[in-house]
């Protein structure tokens, strides 16, 4: 059985995959994803922090587990570069 929980604005808050991993998402004050994580039991398998510019464009995705999987983005009207 899959149970999904939503934030008050309708964005996905938490659900469990069929393999037992639980996805969770925290939102910032603008309703954008702030942190997303996957857990299997008490083990965190994925944990990303999201950072945005003043226009709400994603500029960085940081691996909170320290595995050197960070990403940065530059944007104007369109995505110019992702590294």
N, C-alpha and C positions, 0 to 999 in steps of 0.2 A: 504494500500500500504506500503510495506517495502522498505526503502531506506537504503543501506549500503554504507559507505564511507571507503576507504582503505588508508593506509599509502603508501608512494612511493615504499616501498619494497613489497607491496602486502598484508601485515598484516592488519587484520581488525582494523578499527579506530572507527567506530560508526555505530550503527543500532538501530532501534526501534522494540521492541517486539509487538505482537498484542494487549497486554494489556496496551499499552501506556508508558511502561518503556523504557528508552533510555540507552543503553550500550555504554560506551566510554572507549577507551584504549589509554594510552600514552606509547611510547616506549623509552628505553634508547638509548645511542649512539651505542650500539651493536645490536640494533634492537629487543631486548627482551622486553617483557612487563614490564613496570615500575610501572604503576598504572592503575587499572581497577575500573570503577564505574558504578553503575546503578542509574538513577534518574527517579522519577515520578513527573513531573511538576518541582517545585523548591526543592522538597525533595530528598535528597540523601539517597537511601535505602541500598546501598552497596558501600564500598570504600576500596580497598585493595592496599597496597604498596608492591612491590616485591623486594627482595634483593638476590643477586647472589654472588657466590665465584668467584675467578679469572678464573675458567674454564667455567663459565656460568651455573653452577649448582644452582638451586634454594635452598637457605638456610633459607629464612624467608619470611613469608607472614604476613604482619601486617595490622590489622584492623584500618584504619584511623578514624573510628567513635568512637573508644574507648569502644567497647562493649566486650572486653576481648575475642576476637575470633582469637588472634594471633596464628600462627603456626611456628614451626621451624623444620628444616630438617638437617640431617647429611648424607653425601654421600661419598662413595669412588668410585669404579667402578660401584656400584649399590646403590640404596637407602637402607640405613641401618636402619634408624629410622625416623619416623615422629611423632611429638607430637603436 
